[in-house]
Amino acid sequence: MHILVCGGAGYIGSHMVKMLVGEGYEVTTFDNLSTGHAWAVHGGRLVVGDLLDEAGLRQLFAAQSFDAVMHFSAKSLVGESVRQPAQYYRNNVVGTLNLLDAMRAAGVKRFVFSSSAATFGNPVADRIDESHPQQPINPYGETKLMVEHVLRDYAVAYGLHSVSLRYFNAAGADPDAALGEEHDPETHLIPNVLKAVLDPGRGLKIFGSDYPTPDGTCVRDYIHVHDLCRAHLQALHFMDREPGAHGFNLGNGRGFSILEIIRAAEQVTGTSIPFEWQPRRAGDPPVLVADATLARTALAWQPAFGNIQQILETAWAWHRKPAAGR
Ligand code: UDP
């Protein structure tokens, strides 16, 4: 089986490529390397190209036949999406439409989409399941929800089967530390906490101390990147049994505040981690915690990294590794 992985040079996509290759799949990565890295593509073939280049996409699909597409390519920073929505709508919506239309033209019928908890907006329940209203509060979440709607309509009209996986907060690194999170600039909490340990001069900022949460900082559900990738494999099998467009929430079902993450990181690294308070970051909901019961039952998905300590340990092993080894 030949899988096209769009965004296979990025954080989550590169872990997916490594897992697929390890499971014996033939893999082609398509990536514009805007935020991803060629060194992160461990196996298969890398085609450098952009989803906004329709002719390039036609060539890609003409040169190979694919059994399914996994789509990780997207701009994915909430704060940036508030400041630069045009980039987000063009990349995430127009780029995905181009990809889906190239799939249609080539007769490729299976699609796994990286959606997001950001499609839900401000939660109206303690834990978010698939019946929760989807009312994004930032352009990033809007772009992901728009694609989910496109997928629903493409399933009906064109028989394109899809699974949208709504990640809560992807975290951690490849358990053998061959891959990990590497963004420049880094905006995500856990890498920033660990980088502050390795380079104390860099400092750590916490955005917002006055949220309606127990300690005033934002609460998130951190899910290991390996567990996210496992769900993609399960989604491939699921589509064979269940045609149509489906959506599943992926998280551990437990929320951690920023201060709790810092305390857990202090235990894992054996270092005290100072930080400074900053105002709230635009577009951040106070709490996002998944109810992933449906994924557990329908996809037979079971996260292997159930506690935050384990997640932080894999991330720490990656960040401590000398960059020259990457
Ligand atoms: N955050 C922070 N300092 C950082 C990075 C993030 O305080 O250096 C906060 C951010 O405002 C949010 C939470 O940590 O409340 C998680 O942010 P992240 O960017 O990791 O993930 P997101 O939830 O935006 O996908």
Residues whose N, C-alpha, C, O or C-beta is under 5 A from the ligand:
A	BS01	UDP	V78 T187 H188 L189 I190 N192 K205 I206 F207 C218 R281 D284
